[in-house]
Amino acid sequence: MAQPHRKAVLNLYKTLLYLGRDWPQGFDLFRKRLHKVFSKNSEETDPQKIQIMVKHGEFVVKEIEALYKLKKYRAMKRRYYDDN
Amino acid sequence: MSRVLVGVKRVIDYAVKIRVKPDKSGVVTDGVKHSMNPFDEIAVEEAVRMKEKKLASEVIAVSCGPSQAQETLRTALAMGADRAIHVEVAGAEYDTLQPIHVAKILAKLSQDEKADLVIVGKQAIDDDSNQTAQMTAALLDWPQGTFASKIEKTDGALTITREIDGGLEVIKTKIPAVLSADLRLNEPRYATLPNIMKAKKKPLKKVSAKDLGVDLAPRIKVVSVEDPPVRQAGSIIPDVDTLVAKLKEGGHV
């Protein structure tokens, strides 16, 4: 059976795994949760639904990147700029 | 169009809890997560943005350190630098590598590579020296714009907004110049997985400090490294009256 979204889904999984390496509570927790979410939806066959899920995944990637940036910025600000 | 040299340093990751070695000679670095100095990320981002705005023709990332410094250079390449130079300094020499040495290396490289602009982070989060930009500028006899929070190019000159105590200072410098990036200069982009992969194909040149004619003999001896004082434990108080009394005692109300 052709799986048109296979590549997109795999890419998304890889990207999220890569991002998970910096997860504050540790990579293991992140990987477990990530795997759970992906396997939960692995039976989905409706291409439209899969596309919506991939879109949501891409949104999560953006959110995680933003979270890391903000976390680092705040840490730097607290360490070097906040006098009080 | 100018060529930009960016200095990046591999430091212990900002989120890692630092442990001091029992003999007070330094901090534990073995098996500890390292990443690019956050202020250097800002410097790389600024250089890449200059290139995207066609203000710069090429961005060259430089790092001094052991072979792992190449990982940091890859991150810089993934963020958008065009090529990288790894100045290999390992072992005992790396332990005593100081800003004066890095400044000499950066100065030499910027002349060799005909760079018009050197951008570095204002300081590294490990030794907090805050000297490299200033020393590099002095060695090259170039103007310096340190703690930059805004950099604008206006016909052959740079207008730099600097973060100073209690305010901002705007200065104008000629090019070539040495700049150091402050926290608010920009928001560095995240080095994504595909870009890290692509960065592996970008050129990375390896040189040694000896090739550049830089003497790495230490000028400063680290006498002792110690933990900061431990924060005192708080206490739970039974009611509001005691709280008010305590606050009055402490002079807070």
Interface residues (C-beta under 8 A of the other chain):
Chain A: K14 T15 Y18 P24 E65 Y68 K69 K71 K72 Y73 A75 M76 K77 R79 Y80 Y81
Chain B: Y14 A15 P38 F39 I125 L183 E187 P188 Y190 T192 L193
